C-alpha cells in the first residue's frame, strides 16, 4: 500500500508541476518575457484537494498515470506498468 501512496504522490507532484510553475526561475522568466505572470503554488505547503486535481487533469486532457515521472523514481524502481483495462 505504501508503494501505491508514493506513486500517487509522484502523480500529484507531476500534475502540479505540469499545470503551474513551481520554483522554476527559467520558466518563470520565460513566461514573464511573454507577458504572463506565473502563479507559484507551493504544493507541499498547500496541497490541492481532489476536485482541484480532477479539474487540472480535465483541463489538460490527461489521465493521472500520464503525469507520472518515471526516470529515477519509485515508479521506475518497481518497474510499474499500466494495468490492462481488459484484464480482471
C-alpha positions, 0 to 999 in steps of 0.5 A: 500500500505504501508503494501505491501512496508514493506513486500517487504522490509522484502523480500529484507532484507531476500534475502540479508541476505540469499545470503551474510553475513551481520554483522554476526561475527559467520558466518563470522568466520565460513566461514573464518575457511573454507577458504572463505572470506565473502563479507559484503554488507551493504544493507541499505547503498547500496541497490541492484537494481532489476536485482541484486535481480532477479539474487540472487533469480535465483541463489538460486532457490527461489521465493521472498515470500520464503525469507520472515521472518515471526516470529515477523514481519509485515508479521506475524502481518497481518497474510499474506498468499500466494495468490492462483495462481488459484484464480482471 
